Amino acid sequence: VKITGPEFNQGAICEPILRSLPDWFGIEEANRQFLLDIENSSTLIAWEDDRPVGFLTIKKHSTYSAEVAVTGVLPEYHRRGIGTQLIAAAEAYLRSQGIEYLQVKTLGPSHPDPYYNRTRAFYEKVGFRPLEEFSQIWNAENPCLIMIKRV
Ligand SMILES: CC(C)(COP(=O)(O)OP(=O)(O)OC[C@H]1O[C@@H](n2cnc3c(N)ncnc32)[C@H](O)[C@@H]1OP(=O)(O)O)[C@@H](O)C(=O)NCCC(=O)NCCS
């Protein structure tokens, strides 16, 4: 696939991808926030020919650190290396900006959800490491794991 961006205002392109993943993005209130983040932050798009098949949104937090705010790949395109390509493109961009650390917040391992179990496996494979699980950031039902990697 070809990766373009990062660019702002990518909400319309990414919304169908977000909506194709209800097992991960099933809370409407959270989805609205994700779409605002996609629209207002730097977003990379993965294209197969003219079809957008994946995206990754980056938020910068300081001179040294940034966050993967949200990412997703169409389900029929999973396990083809597209998520890995998006992370690599994000890291190349962040390095060019002098960023040293990249974090991601995801559902923690104390929650039994099988889908986020796979998400954590993906992040570990691309080099993120679990830093700490918090029950206070989201809520007791949704423990938040912060993962981090040096870019
Ligand atoms: C997470 C996601 C973006 C990964 O994209 P992807 O293109 O499928 O990932 P890749 O093909 O680059 O996977 C790289 C490696 O990660 C690991 N991995 C990825 N998906 C996995 C799964 N479902 N189960 C176990 N390991 C997995 C594997 O080691 C994989 O390498 P392999 O296929 O050679 O074994 C994609 O699965 C997705 O859209 N998930 C739903 C949304 C989500 O979880 N978003 C993140 C939370 S904001």
Backbone and ligand atoms as CSV (ligand in chain L), in Angstrom:
chain,resi,resn,atom,element,x,y,z
A,1,VAL,N,N,0.843,-1.195,0.000
A,1,VAL,CA,C,0.000,0.000,0.000
A,1,VAL,C,C,0.880,1.247,0.000
A,2,LYS,N,N,0.291,2.359,-0.418
A,2,LYS,CA,C,0.973,3.649,-0.404
A,2,LYS,C,C,0.472,4.439,0.806
A,3,ILE,N,N,1.392,5.100,1.504
A,3,ILE,CA,C,0.993,5.910,2.662
A,3,ILE,C,C,1.103,7.384,2.294
A,4,THR,N,N,0.053,8.163,2.579
A,4,THR,CA,C,0.107,9.614,2.348
A,4,THR,C,C,-0.067,10.356,3.664
A,5,GLY,N,N,0.343,11.624,3.667
A,5,GLY,CA,C,0.213,12.470,4.847
A,5,GLY,C,C,1.516,12.539,5.609
A,6,PRO,N,N,1.451,13.004,6.872
A,6,PRO,CA,C,0.237,13.326,7.617
A,6,PRO,C,C,-0.415,14.642,7.190
A,7,GLU,N,N,-1.752,14.637,7.285
A,7,GLU,CA,C,-2.556,15.816,6.973
A,7,GLU,C,C,-3.689,15.949,7.972
A,8,PHE,N,N,-4.208,17.168,8.086
A,8,PHE,CA,C,-5.417,17.403,8.896
A,8,PHE,C,C,-6.664,17.121,8.052
A,9,ASN,N,N,-7.834,17.176,8.680
A,9,ASN,CA,C,-9.135,17.105,7.993
A,9,ASN,C,C,-9.349,15.795,7.235
A,10,GLN,N,N,-8.962,14.691,7.845
A,10,GLN,CA,C,-9.101,13.390,7.185
A,10,GLN,C,C,-10.298,12.592,7.724
A,11,GLY,N,N,-11.171,13.252,8.478
A,11,GLY,CA,C,-12.302,12.551,9.110
A,11,GLY,C,C,-13.185,11.802,8.120
A,12,ALA,N,N,-13.527,12.460,6.999
A,12,ALA,CA,C,-14.453,11.841,6.040
A,12,ALA,C,C,-13.843,10.583,5.421
A,13,ILE,N,N,-12.525,10.606,5.194
A,13,ILE,CA,C,-11.849,9.439,4.604
A,13,ILE,C,C,-11.778,8.294,5.616
A,14,CYS,N,N,-11.567,8.644,6.903
A,14,CYS,CA,C,-11.329,7.603,7.917
A,14,CYS,C,C,-12.604,7.039,8.527
A,15,GLU,N,N,-13.703,7.792,8.489
A,15,GLU,CA,C,-14.912,7.340,9.191
A,15,GLU,C,C,-15.379,5.950,8.747
A,16,PRO,N,N,-15.422,5.637,7.418
A,16,PRO,CA,C,-15.846,4.282,7.032
A,16,PRO,C,C,-14.935,3.187,7.596
A,17,ILE,N,N,-13.642,3.484,7.743
A,17,ILE,CA,C,-12.719,2.479,8.298
A,17,ILE,C,C,-13.021,2.275,9.775
A,18,LEU,N,N,-13.201,3.404,10.501
A,18,LEU,CA,C,-13.555,3.333,11.927
A,18,LEU,C,C,-14.857,2.528,12.108
A,19,ARG,N,N,-15.842,2.816,11.245
A,19,ARG,CA,C,-17.160,2.150,11.349
A,19,ARG,C,C,-17.092,0.674,10.963
A,20,SER,N,N,-16.051,0.275,10.228
A,20,SER,CA,C,-15.934,-1.136,9.817
A,20,SER,C,C,-15.379,-2.006,10.948
A,21,LEU,N,N,-15.045,-1.381,12.096
A,21,LEU,CA,C,-14.390,-2.090,13.201
A,21,LEU,C,C,-15.198,-1.974,14.497
A,22,PRO,N,N,-16.495,-2.405,14.483
A,22,PRO,CA,C,-17.338,-2.206,15.670
A,22,PRO,C,C,-16.875,-2.995,16.893
A,23,ASP,N,N,-16.075,-4.057,16.696
A,23,ASP,CA,C,-15.590,-4.813,17.858
A,23,ASP,C,C,-14.576,-3.988,18.666
A,24,TRP,N,N,-13.973,-3.017,18.022
A,24,TRP,CA,C,-13.013,-2.139,18.711
A,24,TRP,C,C,-13.619,-0.761,18.969
A,25,PHE,N,N,-14.385,-0.275,17.990
A,25,PHE,CA,C,-14.924,1.082,18.072
A,25,PHE,C,C,-16.441,0.987,18.162
A,26,GLY,N,N,-16.921,0.558,19.332
A,26,GLY,CA,C,-18.351,0.300,19.494
A,26,GLY,C,C,-19.065,1.315,20.373
A,27,ILE,N,N,-18.340,2.290,20.920
A,27,ILE,CA,C,-18.967,3.269,21.805
A,27,ILE,C,C,-19.098,4.587,21.040
A,28,GLU,N,N,-20.354,4.973,20.753
A,28,GLU,CA,C,-20.594,6.104,19.862
A,28,GLU,C,C,-19.946,7.394,20.375
A,29,GLU,N,N,-20.028,7.611,21.689
A,29,GLU,CA,C,-19.448,8.840,22.256
A,29,GLU,C,C,-17.923,8.863,22.026
A,30,ALA,N,N,-17.294,7.704,22.204
A,30,ALA,CA,C,-15.839,7.620,21.971
A,30,ALA,C,C,-15.531,7.822,20.486
A,31,ASN,N,N,-16.377,7.261,19.615
A,31,ASN,CA,C,-16.136,7.405,18.177
A,31,ASN,C,C,-16.187,8.863,17.739
A,32,ARG,N,N,-17.135,9.613,18.330
A,32,ARG,CA,C,-17.221,11.037,17.974
A,32,ARG,C,C,-15.930,11.758,18.343
A,33,GLN,N,N,-15.362,11.389,19.504
A,33,GLN,CA,C,-14.090,12.005,19.919
A,33,GLN,C,C,-12.957,11.569,18.992
A,34,PHE,N,N,-12.944,10.275,18.618
A,34,PHE,CA,C,-11.913,9.804,17.681
A,34,PHE,C,C,-12.001,10.584,16.364
A,35,LEU,N,N,-13.223,10.797,15.867
A,35,LEU,CA,C,-13.379,11.502,14.584
A,35,LEU,C,C,-12.927,12.957,14.701
A,36,LEU,N,N,-13.159,13.574,15.860
A,36,LEU,CA,C,-12.643,14.936,16.087
A,36,LEU,C,C,-11.118,14.929,16.094
A,37,ASP,N,N,-10.531,13.916,16.769
A,37,ASP,CA,C,-9.065,13.800,16.799
A,37,ASP,C,C,-8.512,13.624,15.385
A,38,ILE,N,N,-9.159,12.752,14.602
A,38,ILE,CA,C,-8.699,12.499,13.230
A,38,ILE,C,C,-8.743,13.798,12.427
A,39,GLU,N,N,-9.835,14.547,12.594
A,39,GLU,CA,C,-10.036,15.781,11.837
A,39,GLU,C,C,-9.001,16.848,12.222
A,40,ASN,N,N,-8.685,16.914,13.521
A,40,ASN,CA,C,-7.889,18.042,14.031
A,40,ASN,C,C,-6.423,17.702,14.292
A,41,SER,N,N,-6.003,16.461,14.033
A,41,SER,CA,C,-4.608,16.091,14.258
A,41,SER,C,C,-4.020,15.509,12.974
A,42,SER,N,N,-2.702,15.279,13.004
A,42,SER,CA,C,-1.985,14.793,11.821
A,42,SER,C,C,-2.351,13.333,11.558
A,43,THR,N,N,-2.882,13.053,10.381
A,43,THR,CA,C,-3.346,11.697,10.081
A,43,THR,C,C,-2.719,11.171,8.801
A,44,LEU,N,N,-2.183,9.961,8.911
A,44,LEU,CA,C,-1.624,9.245,7.755
A,44,LEU,C,C,-2.694,8.308,7.203
A,45,ILE,N,N,-2.735,8.170,5.874
A,45,ILE,CA,C,-3.695,7.256,5.239
A,45,ILE,C,C,-2.936,6.209,4.429
A,46,ALA,N,N,-3.385,4.941,4.535
A,46,ALA,CA,C,-2.843,3.861,3.694
A,46,ALA,C,C,-3.835,3.603,2.563
A,47,TRP,N,N,-3.325,3.601,1.332
A,47,TRP,CA,C,-4.175,3.427,0.149
A,47,TRP,C,C,-3.782,2.157,-0.596
A,48,GLU,N,N,-4.808,1.379,-0.981
A,48,GLU,CA,C,-4.573,0.349,-1.994
A,48,GLU,C,C,-5.220,0.878,-3.267
A,49,ASP,N,N,-4.423,1.239,-4.248
A,49,ASP,CA,C,-4.898,1.988,-5.414
A,49,ASP,C,C,-5.645,3.224,-4.918
A,50,ASP,N,N,-6.939,3.370,-5.267
A,50,ASP,CA,C,-7.670,4.572,-4.860
A,50,ASP,C,C,-8.488,4.355,-3.594
A,51,ARG,N,N,-8.321,3.206,-2.949
A,51,ARG,CA,C,-9.158,2.883,-1.798
A,51,ARG,C,C,-8.415,3.120,-0.480
A,52,PRO,N,N,-8.970,3.969,0.409
A,52,PRO,CA,C,-8.339,4.097,1.720
A,52,PRO,C,C,-8.601,2.844,2.547
A,53,VAL,N,N,-7.549,2.179,3.003
A,53,VAL,CA,C,-7.712,0.906,3.710
A,53,VAL,C,C,-7.226,0.971,5.159
A,54,GLY,N,N,-6.549,2.062,5.530
A,54,GLY,CA,C,-6.071,2.189,6.903
A,54,GLY,C,C,-5.697,3.624,7.211
A,55,PHE,N,N,-5.602,3.943,8.504
A,55,PHE,CA,C,-5.199,5.300,8.909
A,55,PHE,C,C,-4.525,5.257,10.273
A,56,LEU,N,N,-3.794,6.306,10.563
A,56,LEU,CA,C,-3.169,6.451,11.887
A,56,LEU,C,C,-3.082,7.939,12.197
A,57,THR,N,N,-3.581,8.318,13.374
A,57,THR,CA,C,-3.598,9.725,13.786
A,57,THR,C,C,-2.601,9.953,14.916
A,58,ILE,N,N,-1.804,11.007,14.756
A,58,ILE,CA,C,-0.745,11.345,15.717
A,58,ILE,C,C,-1.091,12.639,16.435
A,59,LYS,N,N,-0.915,12.615,17.768
A,59,LYS,CA,C,-1.022,13.865,18.537
A,59,LYS,C,C,0.343,14.142,19.160
A,60,LYS,N,N,0.840,15.363,19.023
A,60,LYS,CA,C,2.093,15.731,19.699
A,60,LYS,C,C,1.764,16.285,21.072
A,61,HIS,N,N,2.520,15.823,22.090
A,61,HIS,CA,C,2.258,16.297,23.454
A,61,HIS,C,C,3.332,17.231,23.972
A,62,SER,N,N,4.575,17.080,23.499
A,62,SER,CA,C,5.659,17.944,23.957
A,62,SER,C,C,6.726,17.953,22.878
A,63,THR,N,N,7.821,18.648,23.137
A,63,THR,CA,C,8.946,18.679,22.195
A,63,THR,C,C,9.450,17.272,21.919
A,64,TYR,N,N,9.282,16.376,22.903
A,64,TYR,CA,C,9.905,15.056,22.814
A,64,TYR,C,C,8.935,13.912,22.590
A,65,SER,N,N,7.649,14.152,22.799
A,65,SER,CA,C,6.758,12.996,22.815
A,65,SER,C,C,5.477,13.213,22.017
A,66,ALA,N,N,4.990,12.088,21.483
A,66,ALA,CA,C,3.754,12.092,20.708
A,66,ALA,C,C,2.978,10.826,21.041
A,67,GLU,N,N,1.738,10.780,20.545
A,67,GLU,CA,C,0.842,9.665,20.857
A,67,GLU,C,C,0.139,9.185,19.591
A,68,VAL,N,N,-0.020,7.870,19.473
A,68,VAL,CA,C,-0.922,7.328,18.460
A,68,VAL,C,C,-2.330,7.523,19.040
A,69,ALA,N,N,-3.068,8.507,18.520
A,69,ALA,CA,C,-4.383,8.824,19.085
A,69,ALA,C,C,-5.400,7.756,18.701
A,70,VAL,N,N,-5.312,7.279,17.472
A,70,VAL,CA,C,-6.212,6.220,16.987
A,70,VAL,C,C,-5.647,5.679,15.681
A,71,THR,N,N,-5.827,4.386,15.471
A,71,THR,CA,C,-5.407,3.768,14.206
A,71,THR,C,C,-6.348,2.626,13.871
A,72,GLY,N,N,-6.479,2.311,12.598
A,72,GLY,CA,C,-7.325,1.190,12.202
A,72,GLY,C,C,-7.064,0.814,10.757
A,73,VAL,N,N,-7.301,-0.454,10.469
A,73,VAL,CA,C,-7.167,-1.003,9.119
A,73,VAL,C,C,-8.456,-1.765,8.831
A,74,LEU,N,N,-9.006,-1.649,7.617
A,74,LEU,CA,C,-10.227,-2.393,7.251
A,74,LEU,C,C,-10.034,-3.874,7.603
A,75,PRO,N,N,-11.068,-4.533,8.190
A,75,PRO,CA,C,-10.878,-5.902,8.675
A,75,PRO,C,C,-10.363,-6.879,7.616
A,76,GLU,N,N,-10.825,-6.724,6.370
A,76,GLU,CA,C,-10.386,-7.668,5.336
A,76,GLU,C,C,-8.928,-7.437,4.916
A,77,TYR,N,N,-8.309,-6.370,5.441
A,77,TYR,CA,C,-6.901,-6.094,5.127
A,77,TYR,C,C,-5.971,-6.363,6.313
A,78,HIS,N,N,-6.518,-6.915,7.407
A,78,HIS,CA,C,-5.674,-7.201,8.569
A,78,HIS,C,C,-4.607,-8.245,8.232
A,79,ARG,N,N,-3.504,-8.199,8.983
A,79,ARG,CA,C,-2.392,-9.165,8.893
A,79,ARG,C,C,-1.708,-9.162,7.542
A,80,ARG,N,N,-1.701,-7.987,6.899
A,80,ARG,CA,C,-0.938,-7.858,5.653
A,80,ARG,C,C,0.182,-6.846,5.795
A,81,GLY,N,N,0.462,-6.444,7.037
A,81,GLY,CA,C,1.580,-5.521,7.253
A,81,GLY,C,C,1.231,-4.045,7.137
A,82,ILE,N,N,-0.063,-3.737,6.946
A,82,ILE,CA,C,-0.435,-2.326,6.735
A,82,ILE,C,C,-0.298,-1.519,8.032
A,83,GLY,N,N,-0.735,-2.104,9.162
A,83,GLY,CA,C,-0.576,-1.425,10.452
A,83,GLY,C,C,0.893,-1.146,10.742
A,84,THR,N,N,1.746,-2.112,10.445
A,84,THR,CA,C,3.192,-1.955,10.642
A,84,THR,C,C,3.735,-0.828,9.772
A,85,GLN,N,N,3.256,-0.768,8.518
A,85,GLN,CA,C,3.702,0.281,7.593
A,85,GLN,C,C,3.268,1.663,8.095
A,86,LEU,N,N,2.063,1.748,8.649
A,86,LEU,CA,C,1.570,3.034,9.174
A,86,LEU,C,C,2.411,3.494,10.365
A,87,ILE,N,N,2.742,2.555,11.265
A,87,ILE,CA,C,3.576,2.906,12.428
A,87,ILE,C,C,4.959,3.371,11.948
A,88,ALA,N,N,5.534,2.653,10.971
A,88,ALA,CA,C,6.867,3.021,10.470
A,88,ALA,C,C,6.839,4.413,9.843
A,89,ALA,N,N,5.778,4.721,9.095
A,89,ALA,CA,C,5.669,6.044,8.464
A,89,ALA,C,C,5.499,7.124,9.530
A,90,ALA,N,N,4.718,6.821,10.574
A,90,ALA,CA,C,4.526,7.785,11.667
A,90,ALA,C,C,5.859,8.044,12.358
A,91,GLU,N,N,6.631,6.997,12.608
A,91,GLU,CA,C,7.913,7.157,13.290
A,91,GLU,C,C,8.891,7.987,12.450
A,92,ALA,N,N,8.919,7.736,11.139
A,92,ALA,CA,C,9.825,8.502,10.270
A,92,ALA,C,C,9.464,9.982,10.330
A,93,TYR,N,N,8.169,10.269,10.278
A,93,TYR,CA,C,7.721,11.666,10.359
A,93,TYR,C,C,8.098,12.275,11.708
A,94,LEU,N,N,7.848,11.521,12.802
A,94,LEU,CA,C,8.118,12.057,14.145
A,94,LEU,C,C,9.617,12.283,14.367
A,95,ARG,N,N,10.439,11.355,13.868
A,95,ARG,CA,C,11.896,11.550,13.989
A,95,ARG,C,C,12.320,12.836,13.294
A,96,SER,N,N,11.728,13.092,12.127
A,96,SER,CA,C,12.080,14.313,11.384
A,96,SER,C,C,11.668,15.563,12.156
A,97,GLN,N,N,10.764,15.407,13.116
A,97,GLN,CA,C,10.306,16.521,13.960
A,97,GLN,C,C,11.050,16.562,15.290
A,98,GLY,N,N,12.014,15.653,15.487
A,98,GLY,CA,C,12.782,15.636,16.727
A,98,GLY,C,C,12.113,14.911,17.882
A,99,ILE,N,N,11.026,14.217,17.612
A,99,ILE,CA,C,10.302,13.494,18.670
A,99,ILE,C,C,11.076,12.221,19.052
A,100,GLU,N,N,11.115,11.916,20.344
A,100,GLU,CA,C,11.871,10.754,20.835
A,100,GLU,C,C,11.002,9.599,21.329
A,101,TYR,N,N,9.815,9.910,21.852
A,101,TYR,CA,C,8.985,8.853,22.432
A,101,TYR,C,C,7.574,8.894,21.853
A,102,LEU,N,N,7.064,7.695,21.603
A,102,LEU,CA,C,5.706,7.558,21.083
A,102,LEU,C,C,4.915,6.688,22.052
A,103,GLN,N,N,3.748,7.169,22.498
A,103,GLN,CA,C,2.918,6.376,23.406
A,103,GLN,C,C,1.590,6.031,22.741
A,104,VAL,N,N,0.959,5.011,23.278
A,104,VAL,CA,C,-0.409,4.701,22.869
A,104,VAL,C,C,-1.168,4.238,24.113
A,105,LYS,N,N,-2.430,4.648,24.214
A,105,LYS,CA,C,-3.273,4.207,25.327
A,105,LYS,C,C,-4.269,3.192,24.779
A,106,THR,N,N,-4.329,2.037,25.403
A,106,THR,CA,C,-5.240,1.001,24.918
A,106,THR,C,C,-5.849,0.252,26.099
A,107,LEU,N,N,-6.825,-0.595,25.809
A,107,LEU,CA,C,-7.491,-1.328,26.889
A,107,LEU,C,C,-6.498,-2.304,27.531
A,108,GLY,N,N,-6.411,-2.263,28.862
A,108,GLY,CA,C,-5.379,-3.016,29.578
A,108,GLY,C,C,-5.670,-4.509,29.686
A,109,PRO,N,N,-4.633,-5.302,29.973
A,109,PRO,CA,C,-4.758,-6.769,30.005
A,109,PRO,C,C,-5.609,-7.295,31.151
A,110,SER,N,N,-5.931,-6.455,32.156
A,110,SER,CA,C,-6.802,-6.959,33.218
A,110,SER,C,C,-8.246,-7.044,32.732
A,111,HIS,N,N,-8.534,-6.477,31.558
A,111,HIS,CA,C,-9.856,-6.625,30.937
A,111,HIS,C,C,-9.813,-7.834,29.999
A,112,PRO,N,N,-10.859,-8.698,30.023
A,112,PRO,CA,C,-10.799,-9.937,29.227
A,112,PRO,C,C,-11.088,-9.777,27.728
A,113,ASP,N,N,-11.351,-8.569,27.239
A,113,ASP,CA,C,-11.748,-8.381,25.839
A,113,ASP,C,C,-10.753,-9.064,24.878
A,114,PRO,N,N,-11.246,-10.001,24.022
A,114,PRO,CA,C,-10.330,-10.728,23.130
A,114,PRO,C,C,-9.804,-9.861,21.985
A,115,TYR,N,N,-10.568,-8.848,21.601
A,115,TYR,CA,C,-10.149,-8.012,20.464
A,115,TYR,C,C,-8.960,-7.131,20.840
A,116,TYR,N,N,-9.044,-6.516,22.022
A,116,TYR,CA,C,-7.926,-5.667,22.446
A,116,TYR,C,C,-6.697,-6.487,22.838
A,117,ASN,N,N,-6.914,-7.767,23.152
A,117,ASN,CA,C,-5.787,-8.670,23.339
A,117,ASN,C,C,-4.937,-8.702,22.059
A,118,ARG,N,N,-5.629,-8.740,20.912
A,118,ARG,CA,C,-4.930,-8.742,19.618
A,118,ARG,C,C,-4.276,-7.393,19.348
A,119,THR,N,N,-4.978,-6.327,19.741
A,119,THR,CA,C,-4.409,-4.984,19.546
A,119,THR,C,C,-3.088,-4.861,20.304
A,120,ARG,N,N,-3.068,-5.351,21.570
A,120,ARG,CA,C,-1.825,-5.277,22.352
A,120,ARG,C,C,-0.727,-6.127,21.721
A,121,ALA,N,N,-1.127,-7.287,21.148
A,121,ALA,CA,C,-0.134,-8.144,20.466
A,121,ALA,C,C,0.479,-7.385,19.293
A,122,PHE,N,N,-0.360,-6.651,18.558
A,122,PHE,CA,C,0.143,-5.845,17.441
A,122,PHE,C,C,1.141,-4.800,17.945
A,123,TYR,N,N,0.736,-4.038,18.973
A,123,TYR,CA,C,1.623,-2.970,19.447
A,123,TYR,C,C,2.955,-3.534,19.951
A,124,GLU,N,N,2.894,-4.679,20.647
A,124,GLU,CA,C,4.153,-5.272,21.125
A,124,GLU,C,C,5.037,-5.675,19.949
A,125,LYS,N,N,4.406,-6.241,18.914
A,125,LYS,CA,C,5.167,-6.698,17.743
A,125,LYS,C,C,5.890,-5.539,17.055
A,126,VAL,N,N,5.249,-4.353,17.049
A,126,VAL,CA,C,5.900,-3.210,16.391
A,126,VAL,C,C,6.774,-2.409,17.366
A,127,GLY,N,N,7.007,-2.956,18.558
A,127,GLY,CA,C,8.038,-2.396,19.430
A,127,GLY,C,C,7.565,-1.621,20.640
A,128,PHE,N,N,6.247,-1.477,20.817
A,128,PHE,CA,C,5.760,-0.811,22.035
A,128,PHE,C,C,5.905,-1.758,23.223
A,129,ARG,N,N,6.110,-1.170,24.411
A,129,ARG,CA,C,6.196,-1.954,25.633
A,129,ARG,C,C,5.212,-1.407,26.650
A,130,PRO,N,N,4.531,-2.321,27.386
A,130,PRO,CA,C,3.584,-1.852,28.401
A,130,PRO,C,C,4.332,-1.067,29.481
A,131,LEU,N,N,3.832,0.142,29.779
A,131,LEU,CA,C,4.481,0.965,30.801
A,131,LEU,C,C,3.727,0.820,32.119
A,132,GLU,N,N,2.420,1.100,32.099
A,132,GLU,CA,C,1.622,0.983,33.320
A,132,GLU,C,C,0.141,0.925,32.956
A,133,GLU,N,N,-0.602,0.139,33.734
A,133,GLU,CA,C,-2.059,0.093,33.565
A,133,GLU,C,C,-2.698,0.971,34.642
A,134,PHE,N,N,-3.629,1.825,34.209
A,134,PHE,CA,C,-4.316,2.736,35.125
A,134,PHE,C,C,-5.804,2.445,35.126
A,135,SER,N,N,-6.399,2.409,36.299
A,135,SER,CA,C,-7.863,2.303,36.325
A,135,SER,C,C,-8.496,3.679,36.425
A,136,GLN,N,N,-7.694,4.726,36.683
A,136,GLN,CA,C,-8.283,6.055,36.907
A,136,GLN,C,C,-8.496,6.854,35.627
A,137,ILE,N,N,-7.734,6.567,34.543
A,137,ILE,CA,C,-7.765,7.460,33.384
A,137,ILE,C,C,-9.106,7.377,32.669
A,138,TRP,N,N,-9.563,6.165,32.379
A,138,TRP,CA,C,-10.880,6.019,31.774
A,138,TRP,C,C,-11.879,5.737,32.898
A,139,ASN,N,N,-12.014,4.479,33.302
A,139,ASN,CA,C,-12.843,4.143,34.461
A,139,ASN,C,C,-12.551,2.704,34.851
A,140,ALA,N,N,-13.163,2.269,35.963
A,140,ALA,CA,C,-12.837,0.948,36.514
A,140,ALA,C,C,-13.188,-0.174,35.541
A,141,GLU,N,N,-14.196,0.041,34.676
A,141,GLU,CA,C,-14.595,-1.007,33.720
A,141,GLU,C,C,-13.628,-1.075,32.541
A,142,ASN,N,N,-12.937,0.013,32.277
A,142,ASN,CA,C,-12.050,0.077,31.118
A,142,ASN,C,C,-10.637,0.480,31.548
A,143,PRO,N,N,-9.860,-0.467,32.092
A,143,PRO,CA,C,-8.507,-0.139,32.514
A,143,PRO,C,C,-7.665,0.303,31.316
A,144,CYS,N,N,-6.907,1.378,31.494
A,144,CYS,CA,C,-6.119,1.966,30.403
A,144,CYS,C,C,-4.663,1.558,30.545
A,145,LEU,N,N,-4.147,0.882,29.525
A,145,LEU,CA,C,-2.725,0.533,29.497
A,145,LEU,C,C,-1.991,1.568,28.649
A,146,ILE,N,N,-0.946,2.158,29.220
A,146,ILE,CA,C,-0.080,3.039,28.429
A,146,ILE,C,C,1.094,2.205,27.932
A,147,MET,N,N,1.295,2.238,26.623
A,147,MET,CA,C,2.444,1.555,26.021
A,147,MET,C,C,3.333,2.625,25.394
A,148,ILE,N,N,4.631,2.339,25.339
A,148,ILE,CA,C,5.556,3.370,24.871
A,148,ILE,C,C,6.664,2.737,24.043
A,149,LYS,N,N,7.164,3.504,23.084
A,149,LYS,CA,C,8.363,3.063,22.361
A,149,LYS,C,C,9.216,4.258,22.000
A,150,ARG,N,N,10.508,4.031,21.913
A,150,ARG,CA,C,11.432,5.058,21.471
A,150,ARG,C,C,11.407,5.083,19.945
A,151,VAL,N,N,11.277,6.250,19.353
A,151,VAL,CA,C,11.159,6.292,17.886
A,151,VAL,C,C,12.516,6.518,17.204
L,1,LIG,C1,C,-4.208,-3.039,15.146
L,1,LIG,C2,C,-4.267,-3.003,13.615
L,1,LIG,C3,C,-4.208,-1.542,13.154
L,1,LIG,C4,C,-3.056,-3.762,13.090
L,1,LIG,O1,O,-3.042,-3.682,11.687
L,1,LIG,P1,P,-2.587,-4.885,10.738
L,1,LIG,O2,O,-2.347,-4.294,9.398
L,1,LIG,O3,O,-3.537,-6.014,10.846
L,1,LIG,O4,O,-1.197,-5.315,11.421
L,1,LIG,P2,P,0.063,-6.047,10.737
L,1,LIG,O5,O,-0.376,-6.921,9.618
L,1,LIG,O6,O,1.083,-5.002,10.417
L,1,LIG,O7,O,0.557,-6.944,11.957
L,1,LIG,C5,C,1.891,-6.963,12.421
L,1,LIG,C6,C,2.076,-8.002,13.486
L,1,LIG,O8,O,1.316,-7.654,14.668
L,1,LIG,C7,C,0.821,-8.855,15.284
L,1,LIG,N1,N,-0.654,-8.910,15.143
L,1,LIG,C8,C,-1.422,-8.141,14.347
L,1,LIG,N2,N,-2.726,-8.513,14.454
L,1,LIG,C9,C,-2.759,-9.526,15.337
L,1,LIG,C10,C,-3.800,-10.360,15.845
L,1,LIG,N3,N,-5.078,-10.178,15.434
L,1,LIG,N4,N,-3.490,-11.338,16.732
L,1,LIG,C11,C,-2.206,-11.518,17.120
L,1,LIG,N5,N,-1.163,-10.783,16.649
L,1,LIG,C12,C,-1.437,-9.799,15.785
L,1,LIG,C13,C,1.409,-10.034,14.482
L,1,LIG,O9,O,2.643,-10.359,15.066
L,1,LIG,C14,C,1.609,-9.384,13.114
L,1,LIG,O10,O,2.601,-10.018,12.348
L,1,LIG,P3,P,2.231,-11.382,11.519
L,1,LIG,O11,O,0.952,-11.128,10.780
L,1,LIG,O12,O,3.417,-11.537,10.623
L,1,LIG,O13,O,2.107,-12.456,12.546
L,1,LIG,C15,C,-5.541,-3.693,13.072
L,1,LIG,O14,O,-5.590,-5.012,13.538
L,1,LIG,C16,C,-6.833,-3.007,13.449
L,1,LIG,O15,O,-7.369,-2.171,12.700
L,1,LIG,N6,N,-7.388,-3.364,14.632
L,1,LIG,C17,C,-8.640,-2.835,15.073
L,1,LIG,C18,C,-8.518,-1.427,15.590
L,1,LIG,C19,C,-7.494,-1.276,16.688
L,1,LIG,O16,O,-7.204,-2.172,17.469
L,1,LIG,N7,N,-6.911,-0.074,16.744
L,1,LIG,C20,C,-5.949,0.257,17.765
L,1,LIG,C21,C,-6.628,0.809,18.965
L,1,LIG,S1,S,-6.840,2.561,18.782
